[in-house]
Amino acid sequence: MADTIREKIENAGESVKDAAKKAGEKVQEGAEKVAEKTADAAHNAGQAVKDAGQKLKDKSGA
């Protein structure tokens, strides 16, 4: 009986370990997606500022 209880505890520990690993992977995937979207947004904002600056330059004839 002690072996059965011990095995159940070890199996439960493995299950918790696997669940934590999967959760960590999901968090990492989410963080990577957020980082990609943030980088894209920053690039797009920079491009918009550059384009606006060029339009002002063109209007002023410089």
C-alpha positions, 0 to 999 in steps of 0.5 A: 500500500505504501508503494501505491501511495508513493507512486500516486504522489510521484505521479501527481508531482510529475503532472504538476511539473508537466502542467507548469511547463506547459503554462510556462510555454504558453506565457512565453509564446504570449510574450513573444507575440506581444513583443512582435506586435510592439516592435511592429507598432513602433516601426509603423509609428516611426514610419508615419512620423518619417512620412509626415516629416517628408510631407512637411519638407515637400510642402515647404519646398526645402 
